[in-house]
Amino acid sequence: MKIFLHIFFIILLGLVTFFGLGPVLMADGAMQERFWTAAIVIILYLVITVCYRKALKWTSKK
């Protein structure tokens, strides 16, 4: 069960990195657009990390 949990979150973080940081680094838009995209990506990283830690605690209790 833990292996599937790790794999799921690794894939999720990889997708956020690929689709989130790509537009931040290679955006043709204004600096404000890059800033908001970077802020959303950081918030997504934080949410995913919190969910990952809670899922690990939940699975270790069983």
Beta strands, then each sheet from edge to edge (+ up, - down):
end
